[in-house]
Amino acid sequence: MSERAASAADRKIGHVTVLGGDRGGRYPHGNSLLVEGSQETMLVDPSLSLVPRARALPRVDRVLNSHCHEDHIAGNHLFPSAPWLVHELDVVGLRSLDDMMAIYGYFGAAFTYMRQALIDEFHYTPRPDAERFRGGQVFDLGGVSVRVIHTPGHTRGHCCLAIEPDGVLYLSDIDLSSFGPYYGDAWSSLEDFERTLAAVRDLEARHYATFHHIGVVEGREEFLVRLDRFADVIGARERRLLEFLGEPRTLEEVVARRFVYRPTDPVPFADPVELRSMSQHVERLIAQGRVREVEPGRYRAAG
């Protein structure tokens, strides 16, 4: 990579360059990965932060998206001559705007906002010829391999990447942040995310890279500390929900209480995210006998 393309926030790890996102990789920005082999160069999750520096990057032979969300595909349009690849369960999102919106499952004002934001802010460009891959698939870039690990929950097709010989595990939106796991879309799953978090604990690497915030975590010990803290957010949300359900509540009241976002967060899509996220918790607690529906549409903690 040229000196002009490098930034103070970039991090070089062997054949991998973590391209630091603006605002420390905070949404809507993120940290993209440039992986350079002797035969091919792959760009993973082109973020908004690459828009002003795209011409300084080396030639990109393939664009790989870890999953189909707006912030991870915001820079795809900069590379129209390169193939775009994403997991087979998310590929429809790259192929049409309508299918992309189905991944979110938003409604009302949130739907209107996100559809327009995809076009105006995230440069959404449909790619009918987008290519699909599967978990376990390996891309050989020439002396560098990129192995796909299917890690659903955040979306159906969310994937991590193991990059060798550099010992880099790209975690994408298992971002180890204090916000915690996001499972608030129609194509998200709380239980899949929990299974993914358990499986990721067994993945060994020397460097753990995230799309948002942290960038690179060094060593397994520090990774596990951060992973446990990240996963514990799920339990904290559920404990707060049970406390709130000490009195009969509707899902509308649960949404208004805000368990995922803070009440003061100006998030245009907060309502559908809260509804999808916390409905999954309510359904699980009912199945466990810890919450019951005391009358149609009203729920209360059991006991």
KESE-279732 format. One record per residue (C-alpha): x, y, z; residue in one letter. Coordinates in steps of 0.001 Angstrom, whole numbers. Example, Ala and Ser with C-alpha at 12.3 -4.5 7.8 and 13.67 -1.06 7.14 Angstrom:
BEGIN
{bafi {12300; -4500; 7800}; A}
{bafi {13670; -1060; 7140}; S}
***
This chain:
BEGIN
{bafi {0; 0; 0}; M}
{bafi {1290; 3458; -872}; S}
{bafi {2334; 5971; 1768}; E}
{bafi {-392; 8306; 581}; R}
{bafi {-3018; 5638; 1323}; A}
{bafi {-1809; 5039; 4853}; A}
{bafi {-3266; 6817; 7843}; S}
{bafi {-2110; 7187; 11428}; A}
{bafi {-4952; 4918; 12478}; A}
{bafi {-3971; 2108; 10090}; D}
{bafi {-2381; -1042; 11452}; R}
{bafi {-152; -3342; 9416}; K}
{bafi {-64; -7028; 10411}; I}
{bafi {1948; -9006; 7867}; G}
{bafi {-141; -9178; 4706}; H}
{bafi {-3119; -7512; 6402}; V}
{bafi {-3668; -3784; 6802}; T}
{bafi {-6458; -2677; 9104}; V}
{bafi {-7631; 572; 7537}; L}
{bafi {-8685; 2640; 10528}; G}
{bafi {-12098; 4217; 10243}; G}
{bafi {-12965; 7805; 11059}; D}
{bafi {-14095; 8561; 14612}; R}
{bafi {-12204; 5496; 15794}; G}
{bafi {-14385; 3232; 13690}; G}
{bafi {-17563; 4372; 15391}; R}
{bafi {-20784; 3834; 13419}; Y}
{bafi {-21469; 4765; 10650}; P}
{bafi {-17735; 4359; 10038}; H}
{bafi {-15674; 1205; 10488}; G}
{bafi {-12297; -446; 10076}; N}
{bafi {-11854; -2139; 6703}; S}
{bafi {-9274; -4854; 5982}; L}
{bafi {-6900; -4888; 3038}; L}
{bafi {-5403; -8347; 2477}; V}
{bafi {-2544; -8522; -40}; E}
{bafi {-1294; -11798; -1484}; G}
{bafi {1183; -12378; -4291}; S}
{bafi {-1643; -13021; -6770}; Q}
{bafi {-4631; -11038; -5542}; E}
{bafi {-5644; -8218; -3212}; T}
{bafi {-8908; -8482; -1297}; M}
{bafi {-10721; -5630; 410}; L}
{bafi {-13005; -6643; 3274}; V}
{bafi {-15967; -4460; 4288}; D}
{bafi {-15203; -1156; 2530}; P}
{bafi {-16429; 1513; 4924}; S}
{bafi {-17500; 5114; 4492}; L}
{bafi {-14045; 6143; 5672}; S}
{bafi {-12525; 4816; 2434}; L}
{bafi {-14492; 7182; 218}; V}
{bafi {-11938; 10045; 363}; P}
{bafi {-8915; 7740; 109}; R}
{bafi {-10005; 5109; -2405}; A}
{bafi {-7729; 6344; -5210}; R}
{bafi {-4686; 5901; -2991}; A}
{bafi {-5395; 2221; -2371}; L}
{bafi {-3780; -481; -4500}; P}
{bafi {-5791; -2302; -7121}; R}
{bafi {-8546; -4353; -5488}; V}
{bafi {-9241; -7706; -7138}; D}
{bafi {-12150; -8741; -4919}; R}
{bafi {-14476; -7025; -2463}; V}
{bafi {-15688; -9325; 293}; L}
{bafi {-18459; -8308; 2666}; N}
{bafi {-18649; -10100; 6003}; S}
{bafi {-22420; -9555; 5925}; H}
{bafi {-24975; -7292; 4318}; C}
{bafi {-25405; -4173; 6452}; H}
{bafi {-25234; -573; 5293}; E}
{bafi {-21986; 388; 7009}; D}
{bafi {-20127; -2675; 5700}; H}
{bafi {-21035; -2119; 2055}; I}
{bafi {-20851; 1699; 1989}; A}
{bafi {-17596; 1662; 7}; G}
{bafi {-18455; -1159; -2387}; N}
{bafi {-19442; 1330; -5069}; H}
{bafi {-15829; 2546; -5254}; L}
{bafi {-14815; -756; -6884}; F}
{bafi {-17299; -1398; -9717}; P}
{bafi {-14925; -3567; -11749}; S}
{bafi {-14134; -5961; -8889}; A}
{bafi {-16411; -8881; -7968}; P}
{bafi {-18451; -8355; -4796}; W}
{bafi {-18844; -11388; -2550}; L}
{bafi {-20989; -12120; 508}; V}
{bafi {-22336; -15227; 2241}; H}
{bafi {-25093; -17016; 341}; E}
{bafi {-27671; -16221; 3052}; L}
{bafi {-27104; -12454; 2736}; D}
{bafi {-26395; -12170; -994}; V}
{bafi {-29878; -10937; -1927}; V}
{bafi {-29149; -7738; -13}; G}
{bafi {-26473; -6783; -2523}; L}
{bafi {-28705; -7571; -5471}; R}
{bafi {-31618; -5178; -4894}; S}
{bafi {-32648; -2361; -2585}; L}
{bafi {-35967; -4037; -1776}; D}
{bafi {-34182; -7208; -663}; D}
{bafi {-31743; -5126; 1362}; M}
{bafi {-34656; -3518; 3201}; M}
{bafi {-36134; -6953; 3930}; A}
{bafi {-33007; -7803; 5939}; I}
{bafi {-33850; -5003; 8381}; Y}
{bafi {-37584; -5557; 8537}; G}
{bafi {-38141; -1949; 9623}; Y}
{bafi {-41554; -286; 9494}; F}
{bafi {-43048; 3202; 9488}; G}
{bafi {-40697; 6165; 9746}; A}
{bafi {-37703; 3899; 10344}; A}
{bafi {-38311; 2163; 7003}; F}
{bafi {-38538; 5486; 5172}; T}
{bafi {-35423; 6809; 6873}; Y}
{bafi {-33258; 3752; 6237}; M}
{bafi {-34287; 3321; 2617}; R}
{bafi {-33288; 6903; 1843}; Q}
{bafi {-30147; 6735; 3981}; A}
{bafi {-28969; 3685; 2066}; L}
{bafi {-29017; 5741; -1118}; I}
{bafi {-27930; 9151; 130}; D}
{bafi {-25474; 8322; 2914}; E}
{bafi {-24296; 4768; 2261}; F}
{bafi {-24064; 4908; -1548}; H}
{bafi {-26180; 1777; -2014}; Y}
{bafi {-25567; 357; -5481}; T}
{bafi {-27434; -2796; -6523}; P}
{bafi {-25213; -5516; -7857}; R}
{bafi {-27325; -8257; -9502}; P}
{bafi {-24179; -10261; -10262}; D}
{bafi {-22982; -10293; -6639}; A}
{bafi {-21279; -13587; -5864}; E}
{bafi {-21990; -15878; -2949}; R}
{bafi {-19739; -17967; -755}; F}
{bafi {-20277; -20504; 2020}; R}
{bafi {-18875; -21103; 5455}; G}
{bafi {-15608; -23042; 5269}; G}
{bafi {-14685; -21637; 1875}; Q}
{bafi {-11037; -20610; 1503}; V}
{bafi {-9750; -17865; -775}; F}
{bafi {-6128; -18273; -1851}; D}
{bafi {-4641; -14876; -2640}; L}
{bafi {-1150; -16229; -3267}; G}
{bafi {706; -17120; -87}; G}
{bafi {-2191; -15761; 1954}; V}
{bafi {-5424; -17588; 2716}; S}
{bafi {-8749; -16154; 3856}; V}
{bafi {-11024; -18773; 5432}; R}
{bafi {-14715; -18031; 5934}; V}
{bafi {-16291; -18921; 9286}; I}
{bafi {-20083; -18648; 9255}; H}
{bafi {-21145; -16862; 12467}; T}
{bafi {-24881; -16100; 12218}; P}
{bafi {-26968; -14089; 14624}; G}
{bafi {-26192; -10506; 13714}; H}
{bafi {-27523; -11395; 10258}; T}
{bafi {-28227; -14816; 8773}; R}
{bafi {-25024; -14676; 6757}; G}
{bafi {-22665; -12872; 9132}; H}
{bafi {-19136; -14296; 8878}; C}
{bafi {-15756; -14037; 10558}; C}
{bafi {-12531; -14511; 8586}; L}
{bafi {-9351; -16351; 9554}; A}
{bafi {-6358; -14926; 7676}; I}
{bafi {-3113; -16891; 7511}; E}
{bafi {-152; -16965; 7834}; P}
{bafi {-638; -13797; 9876}; D}
{bafi {-2865; -15226; 12608}; G}
{bafi {-5571; -12583; 12135}; V}
{bafi {-9172; -13335; 13047}; L}
{bafi {-11544; -10708; 11664}; Y}
{bafi {-14604; -10586; 13924}; L}
{bafi {-16629; -8068; 11896}; S}
{bafi {-19611; -7037; 14069}; D}
{bafi {-18722; -9233; 16998}; I}
{bafi {-17087; -5941; 17799}; D}
{bafi {-16380; -6450; 21525}; L}
{bafi {-17884; -3023; 22265}; S}
{bafi {-19745; -1926; 25384}; S}
{bafi {-22917; -1661; 23273}; F}
{bafi {-22998; -5441; 23088}; G}
{bafi {-24446; -7836; 20504}; P}
{bafi {-26922; -6448; 17983}; Y}
{bafi {-29775; -8784; 17037}; Y}
{bafi {-32444; -6227; 16198}; G}
{bafi {-33242; -6927; 12540}; D}
{bafi {-35723; -9270; 10907}; A}
{bafi {-32734; -11378; 9836}; W}
{bafi {-31134; -11362; 13287}; S}
{bafi {-31380; -14109; 15891}; S}
{bafi {-30603; -13870; 19590}; L}
{bafi {-30150; -17617; 19974}; E}
{bafi {-27946; -17889; 16889}; D}
{bafi {-25832; -15027; 18198}; F}
{bafi {-25393; -16771; 21542}; E}
{bafi {-24320; -19985; 19801}; R}
{bafi {-21909; -17952; 17686}; T}
{bafi {-20377; -16319; 20763}; L}
{bafi {-19811; -19734; 22321}; A}
{bafi {-18194; -21037; 19121}; A}
{bafi {-15969; -17978; 18671}; V}
{bafi {-14441; -18582; 22106}; R}
{bafi {-12738; -21654; 20636}; D}
{bafi {-11137; -19801; 17725}; L}
{bafi {-7465; -19120; 18326}; E}
{bafi {-5542; -16274; 16739}; A}
{bafi {-2734; -13887; 17519}; R}
{bafi {-4633; -10793; 16462}; H}
{bafi {-8393; -10173; 16698}; Y}
{bafi {-9716; -7384; 14462}; A}
{bafi {-13129; -5712; 14753}; T}
{bafi {-15024; -3526; 12316}; F}
{bafi {-16063; -971; 14930}; H}
{bafi {-14317; 833; 17756}; H}
{bafi {-11502; -1353; 19031}; I}
{bafi {-9643; -2185; 15826}; G}
{bafi {-7169; -4862; 16941}; V}
{bafi {-6970; -6857; 20166}; V}
{bafi {-3681; -8611; 20776}; E}
{bafi {-3594; -12114; 22215}; G}
{bafi {-6197; -14653; 23245}; R}
{bafi {-6324; -13696; 26921}; E}
{bafi {-7347; -10107; 26260}; E}
{bafi {-9746; -11251; 23543}; F}
{bafi {-11580; -13589; 25941}; L}
{bafi {-11896; -10861; 28576}; V}
{bafi {-13456; -8526; 26034}; R}
{bafi {-15616; -11269; 24515}; L}
{bafi {-17092; -12193; 27910}; D}
{bafi {-17837; -8552; 28634}; R}
{bafi {-19495; -8207; 25227}; F}
{bafi {-21597; -11362; 25704}; A}
{bafi {-22645; -10335; 29234}; D}
{bafi {-24636; -7445; 27758}; V}
{bafi {-27256; -9992; 26666}; I}
{bafi {-27779; -11161; 30225}; G}
{bafi {-27844; -7595; 31508}; A}
{bafi {-30623; -6705; 29069}; R}
{bafi {-32614; -9738; 30146}; E}
{bafi {-32222; -8973; 33843}; R}
{bafi {-33403; -5411; 33297}; R}
{bafi {-36355; -6710; 31294}; L}
{bafi {-37399; -9119; 34066}; L}
{bafi {-37239; -6309; 36587}; E}
{bafi {-39373; -4119; 34344}; F}
{bafi {-41899; -6953; 33973}; L}
{bafi {-42453; -6967; 37710}; G}
{bafi {-45670; -5235; 36666}; E}
{bafi {-47734; -6238; 33613}; P}
{bafi {-46374; -4522; 30528}; R}
{bafi {-47111; -4437; 26828}; T}
{bafi {-44450; -4780; 24161}; L}
{bafi {-45074; -1132; 23332}; E}
{bafi {-44090; -228; 26888}; E}
{bafi {-41001; -2434; 26630}; V}
{bafi {-40003; -643; 23419}; V}
{bafi {-40484; 2771; 25011}; A}
{bafi {-38332; 1762; 27998}; R}
{bafi {-35283; 1202; 25737}; R}
{bafi {-33178; -1815; 26656}; F}
{bafi {-30850; -1771; 23641}; V}
{bafi {-30434; 1963; 23109}; Y}
{bafi {-30440; 4622; 25791}; R}
{bafi {-33639; 6682; 26023}; P}
{bafi {-31674; 9774; 24950}; T}
{bafi {-30075; 8172; 21865}; D}
{bafi {-31467; 9887; 18722}; P}
{bafi {-31673; 6666; 16704}; V}
{bafi {-34260; 6830; 13874}; P}
{bafi {-34673; 3045; 13824}; F}
{bafi {-34722; 2492; 17596}; A}
{bafi {-38354; 1332; 17826}; D}
{bafi {-38180; -1621; 15400}; P}
{bafi {-34785; -2616; 16797}; V}
{bafi {-36077; -2585; 20367}; E}
{bafi {-39194; -4510; 19342}; L}
{bafi {-37306; -7209; 17464}; R}
{bafi {-34571; -7529; 20101}; S}
{bafi {-36704; -7614; 23220}; M}
{bafi {-39500; -9685; 21681}; S}
{bafi {-36949; -12460; 21336}; Q}
{bafi {-36138; -12159; 25026}; H}
{bafi {-39827; -12171; 25985}; V}
{bafi {-40494; -15249; 23851}; E}
{bafi {-37572; -17086; 25423}; R}
{bafi {-38589; -16153; 28956}; L}
{bafi {-42131; -17359; 28287}; I}
{bafi {-40764; -20685; 27005}; A}
{bafi {-38663; -20958; 30177}; Q}
{bafi {-41675; -20238; 32385}; G}
{bafi {-40082; -17050; 33735}; R}
{bafi {-42594; -14714; 32082}; V}
{bafi {-46281; -15260; 31406}; R}
{bafi {-48902; -13481; 29364}; E}
{bafi {-51368; -12355; 32035}; V}
{bafi {-53839; -11016; 29486}; E}
{bafi {-53696; -10613; 25721}; P}
{bafi {-50658; -8499; 24894}; G}
{bafi {-49565; -7924; 28500}; R}
{bafi {-46635; -9747; 30083}; Y}
{bafi {-45405; -10149; 33632}; R}
{bafi {-42496; -11919; 35295}; A}
{bafi {-43611; -15190; 36873}; A}
{bafi {-43348; -15838; 40589}; G}
***
